[in-house]
Amino acid sequence: MRPLTLEMHMFGPYIETTTVDFSRFGEGGVFLITGDTGAGKTTLFDGMVYALYGRVTNDRRTGPSLRSDYATPQDATWVRLTFEHAGLTYVVERSPSYERTLKRGEGTTRQEAQVCLTLPDGTTVENDNQVKQTIESLLGLDFEQFRQVSMLAQGEFLKFLLAKSRDR
């Protein structure tokens, strides 16, 4: 799996629609995301993992807490990951549940979490369990495995080096 673009809107600290164009890094498949503490590196991984699996890298954050503190009830919160796998392009878009403005009248209502996986032939999968099964089947990795191979967080490197081969 090679990420092509990650777009986030009102997700974590990202207020405006923010796009990361991973395709600019070439086709090598390995790259390093680095920066100062608090620069948003983990949020980029959270956006990718949330789009794919509906969970983030830190189990203390859940759907509603992924929404930007600056979002108003009129603002939608979503992430969209476009990725390539086996030469084919897939797009997965996901949004957590949040309070949004009513479409008619005054007040707010709960916008339920949503997911949409667009397959290379243009068909879509919108059931959370089916998206999860499709992603796991496609990538051959469940959430924990993907998190382990895609992100080596600060402070985890020594743990990784000292782990038994089967645990790596």
N, C-alpha and C positions, 0 to 999 in steps of 0.2 A: 504494500500500500504506500502510495506516495501522495502526500497532501499537495494540492495545487493552490487553493485559496481557503482562507478562513475569514469569514465575515461575522462581526458581532455588533449588536445594537442594544444599548441599555443593558449590557451584560457586564457584571462586576463593575470595575472602575471605568469601563468604556461607555461613554455617553453617546457620542456621534456614531454613525455607522463606521466601523473600523475594519479595514481589509488588510490582511497580511497575504502577500503574493509569494507563496513558497516556490512557485515555478521559477522565480528569478534565481534560485539557488542551484539550478541545474538538475540533472537527472541522477546524480550520485546517490541520493537517498539518505545520506547522513549529513546532518548539520547541527551546529551548536547554537542554542539560544542563550545568550548571556547578557548581563546588565546589572546595574546597581540593585540593591535590595529595595523592594517596593516599586520596581519599574514595570511590573505587569507580566513577567515571564510565566509565572504559574497560571495566570489567567488565560494565557494563550493555550497552554496545555489543557486547562479546564474546559476551554471552549471546544477544542478538538475532541476530547474524551466525552464531554457532555453531548455533543452532536452525535457521536457514534453510539454511546451506551446509556445516555440519560443519567449519568453519574459524573462526579468530578473527582479529582485526584485526592482531595481531602474530605474524608467522610463527615466532617463537622459542618460542611456546607451542603445545603439541600436546595431543591428547586427554587422556593421563594427567596432564599437568601442570595441567589445568583443574580437577581435583578438589581440594577444600579440603584443606589440610594438617591440618585438625582432624577430617577424616572417619575413622571407624573402619571395619573390614571389614563391619560391620552396616549402615552408612549407604549409601543409594543417592545417586548424583550425577546430576542431570538439570537441563535447562532446558526450559521450555514457553513458546512464544510464540503468543499468539492475536492474529490480525490480520485486518483487513478489506481486501478488494480488490474493486473494482467492485460494492460493495454486498453482497458475500458474506463470510461468516466462515470462516476457516481456523485450524486449530490444528496446530502442529508441535512435537513433543517429541523431544528428543535427549539421549542420555547417552554419555559417553566410555567407553572400556574402563577397568576398574579391578579390583582384587582385592576379592572379597567373600567373606563367610562361606559355607561349604557349607550347603545346605538340609538335608542329613542328615549326621550325623557331625560330626567336628571338622576344623578346618583351613580353608583358603581355596581359591578357584578364580578364574580370570580371567572376569570378566563382560565379554563382548564389547560393543563400541559398538552402540547401537541407535538407530533413528529411526522415528517414526510421524507421518505427515502425515494429518490428518483433513480431508477435503474437505467442502464445505457440505452435500452430500447424505448425509453420515455414513459414506461409504466411506473406507477407509484405504489408504495406500500405505506399505509398510514396507521396501522395497528402497532402499538409499542412492542408487544411480544413478537410479532412477525418481523419488525425491523431489527430487534435484538437478535433473533435467530438468523436472519439474513446476514447481518454484519458478522456475527460469530462464525457462520459457515464460510462466508466470503474470505475473511481475514485469517480464519483458523485460530483466533485468539478470543478468549472471553475478556471481560473488563480487567480483572486482576492481571492476567498475562499481558494484555496490551499496555497497561500502566507500567508494568515492570520492564518491558522491552523498549517502550517509547520515551520514558522519562526517568532519568537518574537525578533525583533532586539533591540539592546541596545537603551534605551531611550523610547521604546514603551511599556515597562512593566507597568508603571504607567497609561498610557492611557488605556491599556487593563484592569487593575484592576478597573478603574473608569468608564469604559464603561457600558452601559445598557446591560442586559442579551442578548437581541436579536441582539445587535451589536457585541458581543463577538463571 
